[in-house]
Amino acid sequence: MEIPQFAGRGNEDIIFDGAPMRTLYSLLVSLILLMGGSEGQQLIWLGTLGGSESAACSISADGSVVVGLAVAADGYYHAFRWTAAGGMQDLGTLHGGNYSEALGVSPEGTVVVGISNTAEGASHAFRWVEGVGMQDLGTLLGGEYSKAHSVSQEGMVIAGVAINASGFYRAFRLVANRGMQDLGTLGGEWSEAYGVSTDGSVIVGRAQDSQSRWRAFRWTAERDMQDLGTLGGEWSEARGVSADGSVIAGRAQDNEGRWRAFRWTATTNMQNLEVLPGGYESEAFGISADGRVVVGRSEDRNYCWRAFRWRADKGIEDLNTLFAQLLTDGSRLDVAYATSADGRYIVGKGFNASTGRTEGYLLDTSITGDVDSDGCVDDTDLLAVLLNFGQTGFNLPADVNGDRIVDDADLLLVLLNFGNGC
């Protein structure tokens, strides 16, 4: 590894707050035992609830809570909430039902939403809160079905779909203690909501227009539904939205009728994220808080679905190729459904070769020493540690090893990983 030089310093001591610090070269030798426990890239298979398979559908902003669905010992899918400390927790069902799915989790990880059936055979959206359990969210007036896909900060706003009195599926926005609001359509009969911004002010999904074509939409109270268009074809749908509601991800047909993952902003409109080399179609499901990272699935040259990550400076990338060192036993990542706020953690489902099952996964994509999370350990990361040297506290980006202080050990980790990912 080539160690970066500091112009004019040579092998002199570096000074912090008037106190000399050992040179970078001596750090490499004398601080090796102080490296701490930074884990770096890691793949965790989440297992099941005693059954045959599972899928991870959503993740909290910091990546510590994962929710989804898993087959239980009774042979039915049950909603789950997973943490590293508690493992996979069965969230149960509504009113004696036998089936449920967890599809969304609030940014702080305390509120879970999804769908469950009841003993009477109905299927209703639910809101689960730790210590309270699963609550039935009901339906639109006169309807018999509802499903919650996404939830805002602290569970204040929930987005999903419900059948109305006329029997049509309609996107809804549910605000705490106010009931379900029918968001309407783009001129047709049906609509569905999939994503909600952090503050609950922006909802995204798909709705029929006057020609019964499904179109991706962005809803706000000020503008109602906005048709986001397509990539030249007839159909589109929005699946994920950034924290502030300004960037949207989903899938749309191009002028040849192929589904392609897209990223939309008001200035760029709909951007085709393309496909993996040799592939035919792709679709996006999740997006980071700042909208810079998009995840989903794409066909490869063998027409097999593979999980992807897209970044503006890197384009579309196969997670199976990027993290091949974590898949040496023949496992694979088939789809990515969501990512944490900073794009570091990705969840979805794939094939776990060690168990021979389709399972949900949690992928930590971090590169040790990448302080600014741009995928490259470089001078910027080194400078960030130097400028924050001596700082203490929780969640400090420059605290590479997570021991709550920016010190020699963090500097060493950046040096040891210098150039990785670049």
Number of C-alpha atoms within 10 A of each C-alpha: 8 8 13 13 11 10 6 7 10 11 13 12 13 15 11 12 7 7 8 11 13 14 15 21 13 10 17 17 10 11 14 13 9 15 16 14 10 17 13 14 16 15 17 14 20 24 22 25 23 12 16 19 24 28 29 32 27 31 32 23 24 16 24 16 22 32 30 30 28 30 23 20 13 12 15 15 27 27 30 27 25 18 15 11 7 8 14 20 15 18 21 20 24 23 15 13 16 19 23 29 28 32 27 30 31 24 24 17 25 17 23 33 31 29 26 30 21 17 13 9 11 14 23 24 29 28 22 21 17 11 7 8 15 22 16 18 20 18 22 22 15 11 16 16 20 28 28 31 28 29 31 25 21 17 26 16 22 33 32 29 29 30 23 20 13 10 14 14 23 25 31 28 27 20 16 11 7 8 15 23 15 19 22 20 25 24 13 15 17 24 28 28 31 27 31 31 26 23 16 24 16 23 31 31 30 29 34 23 17 12 9 14 17 26 25 30 27 25 21 15 10 7 8 16 21 16 20 22 20 25 24 14 15 16 23 29 29 32 26 30 32 24 24 16 25 17 23 33 34 31 29 34 23 18 12 10 14 17 25 25 32 27 26 20 15 10 7 9 16 21 16 19 22 19 24 22 14 11 17 18 23 28 28 32 27 32 32 26 23 16 26 16 23 32 32 30 29 32 22 19 13 10 12 12 20 24 30 30 24 22 17 11 8 9 15 22 19 22 23 17 15 13 18 14 12 17 16 10 11 11 19 22 27 22 27 33 26 28 32 25 21 19 28 21 24 32 34 29 25 25 20 23 15 10 12 11 17 22 25 29 26 24 22 21 19 21 22 23 32 27 25 15 17 19 19 21 25 22 13 14 24 22 15 18 24 17 13 16 19 15 15 14 11 11 12 16 18 28 27 30 23 18 18 16 21 25 21 19 22 28 27 25 24 25 24 19 18 23 18 15 14 9
